[in-house]
Structure formats: structure tokens, C-alpha cells
Amino acid sequence: MQIPDVKEKWVSRINEVTIGATSEQGGTRSKTITVGGQSTLPFLSFEGESPHKTVIAGYVADTLPNWPDVLKDAIGKEINSPVEWAQKAVEEFGVDLISLRLIGADPAVKDKSPEECSKVVQDVLKAVDVPLIIWGCGDDEKDNHILPECSQAAKGENCLIGSAKETNYMTIVALCKADKHKIISEAPVDINIGKQVNILLQDAGFDLKDVVMFQTTAALGYGFDYVYTILERARIAGLKGDNLMAMPQICDVGGEVWRVKEAVADEDILPGWGKLSKRGPLWEATCAGVYMHAGADILVMAHPEAISIVRKIIEKTE
């Protein structure tokens, strides 16, 4: 009996996006990171090419996050300094690039000024030589104040700036065009809104080949399947020729997982679930590993053990 050919034939590729700039390119990074370029779904090498493996971005914040001791202890005392934290993530945890969250700018946290935030960006850029992702605090009004100065501080470094939404995309487009950065387009787990944001970016004159999509991120057990489905649908649409969906995708796994009880509650609260010191990083690693199957190109991760587990998975992929 002849086995039927089950290979899919895709008509398009996912865009390639390069982050970072070396001295020859006008920046100070020792290397650049390129994601995307696939002509098939993840791990289906018999159908097409995946020229660039998934990369890991180390989660770093300008202010100590509200995280459990099991995670803070794993990172170490360096967690109190974004500069030292970034250095440790690169030198010891082996991340490919840094994802810097300016959560201290949030009016409900420390309400840091644009000058304070841009200083953090400058210090981190001086401390490490890998490409940088820069996120605001999540408050659109405040981000519109801090991100222009942060973008200017990193001018020429070809950073990835997040995030552009329906409510603030004009500001993000203006600063990224002026300072030559790439954009993260964000949608709330909605493929139609995701496409609409990309249309707005395009209409504003920004090249969609310089965009990475972010459909927010959910932890295992908290809408995980919804996000997975959206990521997969976006990837399939891009491979079928939809230029508005042909972008690489980013997942903020570390920023989300360590907010759910399964990753932070002690054994006395969740008896039978295993030791928290193992359960927490496994929860993060599991989420990251599964998102790779959906089409995640950049995984933002926090726990060093989870990073190590996922790194081994990535190294085994073709």
C-alpha cells in the first residue's frame, strides 16, 4: 500500500526581522539576531525551511517585580539592578538578547520620569553587547512620554520597541522611524485586531517587514489554548500569503507565568503538586516549549532553570 504524501505546499514565507546593529551598521552590539524566514510550520522540516531558530530574550526590569522568592533567589541579588541583572542573564543564563521592561515608569509603581528611564536604557546598552528589546510600562499615556526619550537614547542600535496598539501606534511609528528601530505590534488575543494594528502601522508609513507581532501571552491553565490558537492561525495565514500576518511572533512567557498560583504557591497551598522550586521553572519551560510549536520566534524568559531547559529543546531542533 502506498503511503499518501501529506506535505503541505505553502505559497509564502514569514518575514525576516533583524534586531541589533554592530559597529559596521552604526551600533555597538557584538552581534545581531534575526528571526523569521520560515516557509513551513514549526518542526516540519520536510515541508520547508526554518532558517532561524527560536531565540530567548532574558527578562529584565528597571524595578524589582512582584515575584515569588523562588524566582528572585534563582536570579540572585543582581535582580535589584537592571544592569547587573542583564549582565548575568547574558553571561550566566546564556540568553540571546535582553528584554527590558520599564515597569518603574508606571504611575502606580514608581512613576519614573522619561530621563530616569532613558538612563536605564543607556546603562543596559553599555553593560551588555547583545540586542535589546525595550518595553514601556503598559500605561499608554505614560509610555507616550517615556518611550521617545528611550528610543533616542538607543538611536542606531536597531532595538525592538514595544508595543504599538490601536491607541498609541502613531507615537511608536514616529519614534521608530526617526531612530531606526523595529516595532512590536500588540493585540489582545484577537487575530482581527492584530491585523488591524498592522494595517494602521502600514498606513502610517512603517514597513511591515520591520514588525514583530505580540498577541499578549497566557500561562498554562489561563487561556493558554486561546493564545496558542491565535499564534498558529497567524502563522498559517502568513504562510498562505497574507502579508498582514507574515511577521515573526514574540511571547512574554516569563512576564506572565510568574503571576499564576500554580507557579508561585507553596506546597502547603497546593499539596501533591510537587516542590515549588521545581514546579515554577517547569511551568515556565512548558509554556515556552509549547509556544514554540505554535510559531513563537522570540521567547521572553526569566528563571535560569527554565531558560536552560528550553535552550536544550531549541538546540535539538533542525
N, C-alpha and C positions, 0 to 999 in steps of 0.2 A: 504493500500500500504506500502510495506516495504521500509524503507529508506536505501539506499546503504551505505556501510561502505567506507568512503572516507579517512581513515587514510593511511598515507604513512608508509612504512616499511623501515627504514634506516639500513644500514649494519655496520655503524661505528660511532665513536664518535669524537668530537673535542678534541684536546689535552688540558690537564690542565697545566697551567703555573702559578707558584707561584713567586711573586715578594716580595723582602724584606727578612731580616733574623733577627730573635730575638737573644738574648744573648745566648740561648741554641744552636743556629745554627751558632754562630760565628759573629753575627752582633750586632747592637744596636737598632733595631726597636722594638717597643712595640707590633707589630702585623705583620702578613704577609697578602698579598692579593692574592687570587687565582681566576683565570678567566678560562673560557672554560669548557670542560667536557660535553657539550650538546650532546644529542642523538636525537635532533629534531630541527626544525626551531624555531625562537623566538616566544614566546607566544602560541605555540601549545602544551600545556602540556598534552593533551590527546594522543599525538603521542609518547612522550618520556620524558626524563628528562632534566632539565636545573639546575644543582646543584648549580651554582654560578650566582648571579645576576650581571647585568652590574654595573661597578664601575665608579666613577667620579674622574678624576685627575685635581687638580687645576693648571691652567696655571700660571707659574711664570717665569719671565725673569730677567737676570742679568743686563739689561739695559732697561730703560723706553721705551716701544714700541711706535710706531707711531699710537696711538689710539685716538679716539674722547674723548672729555671731559666727555660725558655722561657715558663712561665706567671707565675712570680714577677716576672720582668723586665717582662712586659707590664703587670702591675698596678702595679709601681713600688715605691718604698721605703715607701709607705703601707701595704703588706701587713703591716708589723711592728706596726701599731697598728690595732686594730679600729675605733676612732673615725675615724681618717683614711681608712682603707680604705672604711668605709661612706660617708663624705662624697664620696670620689672616685667610688664606684660610682653615687651619685645624681647628682652634679653633672657628671661627665665621661662615664660609661658610659651614663647615661640609664635606669637601672633603675626599675621601678615601686615596688618595696618592697625591704626588706632581709631576708635570711635569715641569722640569726646562729647559728652553731654554737659551742657551749661545749665544744670538744674538750679544752681545757686542764683540765677537771674530771676527765677520765679518770684513774683511779688509775695507769694505765700511762704516762701522759703527764706532767702536772704536778700532778695530784691537787689542783686548786684548791678552795678552800673555798666554801660557799654564799655567804658575804659577798663574796668576790672576784668570783664570777660575777654576782651581783646588781649589783655596782658597774659591771661591763662593760655590763650591760643598761641601767642608768641613763645611763651616759655616751653610749652609742649613741643612745638616745632623745633626749638633749639635742643631739646633734650633727646629726641629720637629722630631717626632719619628715614622712617617709613612713611608712606602716605597717610593722610589724615582725613577722617570724616568729622564734620562739625555739625552738631545738632543744637538747636536752641533749647529753651526750657519747656516749650509746649504751649505757652501762653502767646497767642498770635500777636497781640498788641505789644507785648514786651519784646518778643522776637524781632518785630519790625524795627525796634530800637537797637538791639544788641548785634544782630547779625550783619548789618552793613559794616560796622567797625571791625568785627571779627573777620569778615571777608577781606577787608582792606589789609588787616594785619597779616593775612596769609596770601596776599596777592602774588600770583605767579607760581604758587605751589600746586595748582590744579587739584584742589580739595573737592570732596563731595559734600555739598551743603544740604542740610535738611531742616525743615521739609517744606515743599510747596504744596499748598492746599487751595481749594476754591476761594478761600477768604484772604489769602496773602500772596498769591503767586506772582503778582506784579513786582512786589518788593524783591522777592527771591530772584526773579528773572533779571531785574536791573542790576543787582549786585554781582550775580554770577557772570553776566555778560561783561560787566566793567572789569572784574578782577580775574576773569578766565577760570571759573570753577565749574564743576558739574553739579547737577541738581537731583535731589531725591523728591519724587512726586508721591504724595501721600493720599490714601483713600481709606475710609473706614470699613474695610472688608466688603467692598462693593465694586464689582468689576465695571459697572457703568459709570460710577463716579470716578474710578481710576482712569477710565478712557476720557472722561470729560476734562479732568485735570490736565491730561496730556494734550488734549485739543487746545486748552487755554494756553498752555506753555508754547505750543506751536504757533498759535495766533499772535502771541506776544513776541514772536521772532526768535524763540530759542530752539536750537537744533535738538530734536528728539534723540539723536544718536549720542547725546551727552546727558541722558536721563537714566536714572535707576529707579524702579518702582518699589513702593513700600505700601503694602496692604495691611498696615499695622501687624501685630503678631499676637497670637494667643498661646497660652501654656496648655500642655496636655490636660484634658479634662475641663477646659474652659473655652469652648468654641474652637478648639484645635482643628476639628474636621472642617469647619467653615473656612478658615484661613487656608488650609491645605487645598481645598477645592478651588478657591479663587486663584491661588498661585498656579495650580495646574491648568485651569481654564485659560488664564492669561498666557501661559507658555504655549499651549496648544494653538491659541489664536495667533500668536506671533509666528509660529512655525507654518501656519496656514496662509500667511501673507498679510495679516493685519498690522500695518506699520505703527498703529497707535498702541499696540500691545507687545511690540517686539523688543522690549527692554529687559536688561538683567534685573534681578529682584533681590531685595535685601530683607532680612528678618532680624529683628531685635530680640533675640532669644533670651539673652542674659538680663535684659531690662524688664522682661515680662515674667519669666519663670519664678524669680525670687520674690514675687508678690503673692503667690498662691500657697494655701496652707499645706498642701502635700509636700512642698519643697522646704517649708520653714518650720512646721510644727514638730515638737519633740515627740519621742516615743510614748510618753505618758498620755499625750493627747490623741495620738494615732497608734494604739497598740497593735502589733502584728505587721506594721508597715516597714519594719526594719530601722536600722540606725540612721538618724538624720544625716550624719557625716557622709554616708554613702548614698542615701536616698536623694538628697538635694542635688548633688552633681549629676547623678544618674537621670534625674528628671530633666535637667537642662540638656544633657547629652542626647537623651532620647528625642526630645523636641527638635533639636538641631539636626540630628540624623534623619528624622522623618521629613523635615522641611527640605532637605537636600533632594529627596525623592520627588518633591512637588516642583522643584525648579529653583530653589534658593541659590543665588550665586555668592552672596555675602552673608555670613552668619556673625552677628554681634554676640560675643560670649563673655562670661565673667569668671566662673570658677575654673581655676587651673586644672583640676582633675577632669572636668567636663571638656575643656579645651583639648587635653591630651587624648581623651577617648575619641573625640570627633576627628582630631588630626590623623589618628591611625586609620579611621574609616576613609578619609579623603585620600590618604596615601595608597590605599588599596584600589581606588577607582582608576579606570582607564582614562 
